[in-house]
Amino acid sequence: MQEPTDLSNTFGADRVDEHERERRIRRVFEAVAQRYDLMNDLMSLGIHRRWKRRLVALAAPRAGQNIVDLAGGTGDVAALMAGPDRRITVVDPSLAMMQAGKARGLVHVAWLQGSAERLPLADASVDTLTIAFGIRNVTRIEVALAEALRVLHPGGRFLCLEFSKPAPWLRPFYDAFSRLVIPRLGAWVARVPEAYVYLIESIRRFPDQQSFQRLIEQAGFVDTGFTNLSFGIASIHVGTRPNVVDMKVVK
């Protein structure tokens, strides 16, 4: 049996520089990469797959498009968008996560290592950029949003699926489940309970729906909005890079 991975140093002092935090987050995903998809199924009772299909339906991938799935990990969202008539690229900082995805033999999917704050992509080169359950793990959300805006074509769309703040009546049950059940699942299935403690804390610290929408607008996106899923446990946020005329107005 595999020994539990020691991540005790990953969750030390609150005040660490951004590069150190980025390294620690990468260690989390390297530790859980091989069982990440299974854990997602168990943690969400399989509902995350329905949420991701909703994200892809809103993205509406089309022939000829250049689509990037940022923080795409094992490629489950990219696989839903892939096709021989379009280019789908997973961009993720974790080689371990992408290697787990490559082992699944996905077709029509390209893989590129890179972080959300420093996308290895040219300006205005992407038609659609999606990110599912990854934005809360970046070191600086405002920089990641600025990078997303930079790489999109004018008129290009940004779609973000992320955990959010559930309806008030649901919060006590959701908090109890996340505090008591998920770390135990992490210990049992992924054998890395500390990693799932981190993941739950990152969910709790993430802005609520309205606050995150304001961050997207402040980054320069227009036509923003969000759709709650499962009573607000998760939300899909959308935004569009303005065309040249609109960008002059925004400035």
N, C-alpha and C positions, 0 to 999 in steps of 0.2 A: 504494500500500500504506500502511496505517495505521502511523504511527510508534509504536515502543514507548513506553508510558506510563512516565514517570520516577517511581518510587515510592521512590527512595533515601532521602528524608527520612522515609518512613513507618516505617522500621525502625531508628531512631536509638537514643538512650540508653534503657536499660532502665527508668530511673526517670522516668516522666512521670505527670502527674496524670490522673485518670480521664477528665476531659472531653477532654483531648488524645488519650488512647488511643482513646476512642470516635470522635473525628474521624478518626483515622488508619485505624481499621478500616472506617469508612464509605468512605474513599477507596479502599481495597482493592476493595470490592464495586462501587463505581461504575466502577472500571477494568475489571472482568471481567464486568460484568452481561450484555453482549450474547452472550458465549460461555460463560457459566457452565454451562449445561445440557450443552453439548457437552463441556466439560472434565470434568464429573462422569462422563459416559459413558466417556470415555477413561481417566480415572484409576482408575475402579473396574471397567473392562471391562464396564460396563453393569449390574453387580451392585447398584448403589445403587437401581435401580428395583425390584428384587426386595425389598430391605430396606424400601423405602417402602411397597410393597404389604403387607408383613407388619405394618408400623406401622398402616396403615389398617385392616387386618383386626382387629387388637387394639383399635383405637379403636371399631370397630363403630358407625359413625354411623347414627342413626335419625331417623325423621320427627319433626319438631317441635323438634329440638335446636338449640341455639346453640353452634357449634363455632368455635374460634379456632385457626388455625395460626400460631403465633408464629415470627418470623424466616422467614416463608414464602416470601420472595424472589419467584421467578418463578411460584409457584403450582402446582408439580407435585404436591405432596401435597394441596393444597386441591382440585385438579381431581379427584383420586381419591375425595374425600369428598363432593363437591358433589352436590346434587340439588334439585329444585324444592320439596321438602317440608321443607327444613331451611335454616338460615342458616350459611354458611361465610364467615369473614372472615380474610383474610391480614393480619397485623400485622407490619410490617417497618420498620426505620429508614431503609432505602435506597429512595428514590424511583426510582433508576435500575433497581434489580432489579425493583420492582413494575411499572414501565413496560414492561420487557421481557416480563413476564408478561401484562400487559393486551394487548399487541400480539398475543398468541396467541388472543385472542377467547374466553377462558374464560367460560362461562355459569354462573350461580348462585353466583358468587364475588364478595364485596365486598373492598375494599382500604382499609387504614387505616395511615397512617404512625404509628409509635410504637416506643419501645424497650422491651426486656424489663424494665428496671429501673424504668420509669415507664409502665405500661400505661394507655392512654387508655380504660379500661373501668371500668364500675361494679362495686362489690363484689357478689359472689355472682351474677354475671350470665351465667356461662358453664357449659355442661354438660360439655364436653370441651375440653381444651387440649393441642395437640400442638406439638412443636418438633423439627425434623429438622436436624441438623448446624448448630445455631445457638447452643446453650447455651455452647459453649466460647469464643464470641466476645463474650460479655457482659463488662462491666468488673467486676461483682461477682456471682458466681453465687448467693450466699446471698440477695442482694436480689431477683434475678430469680425465684428459687424462692418467696420470700415474696410477690411480686406474683402469681405463678401461683396460689398458695394463696388469696390475697385475692379474685381475680376468679371463682374457681370456686364453684359452688353447693356446699353441704354434700352430700357424696356424689359430687361431680363428679370427673372423672378427669384426671390428668396423665400424658402419655406422651411420652417423650423418646428419640429415635433419635440416637445420637452415636457417633463413632469411639471406640474403647476400646483396651484392651491385649490383643493377640492371644496365643494359646497360645505357651508358650516355644519350642517347636520351629519356629514360624512367624516369630518376631520377627526373626531375622537376615535372612531373605528380604524381609520386609515393610519393615524399616528401609532395606535397600539400594534397594528399589524407590522408596520415598518420597524418599530422599535424592538418588538419581541420575536417576530417570526422570521424576518428576512435575514438577520445575522445568523440565526440558527440554520437556515437553509444554506447560507454561505459556508458554514462550518461542515455541514453534512455533505453537500454536493460538490461545491467548489473547493472545499478544504481551506478556504481563506476567509474566515469570518471578519478579520480586520478590514479587508477590502470592502466588504459590504457595509460595514459601519461607516466607512468613508463615503460610499455612494449614497447612503441614506442621509448623511449630514449634508452632502452637496445638494440634495433635493430640497432639504429644509431651508437652506440658505438662499435658494434661487428666488429671484423676484417674482411677485404675483403677476397675473396676466396683464393688468393695466400698466404696471411699472415696466415690464419687459417691452410692451408695445411702445411706450415712450422712448425707451432706449433705441429701438429700431428706427423710430422717426427721427431721433436726434442724430443717428448715423447718416441720415440723408435719404432714407427710403420713403416712397409715397405709396398711397393706396394700401396702407397697412390695416391689419385686422387680425382677429384670432377666432378660432372655433374650439370650444371646450369639448373634451371627450371624456366619457365615463364620469359625468358630474364634476368635471374640472380636475380630475386626477392628472390628466395630461391635456395639453392644448397644442393646436397647430397655429403658428403665427406666420403671416405672409407679409411680403412687402415687394415693391417693384423699384428697380433703379430708374430714376426719372430720365426722360430724354433730354437732349441738350437744352431745349427751351425751358423745361421744367426745372432743370438744375440751376439755371440762372435765377429763377424765381426763388428756389430754396435758399440760395446764397444771399 
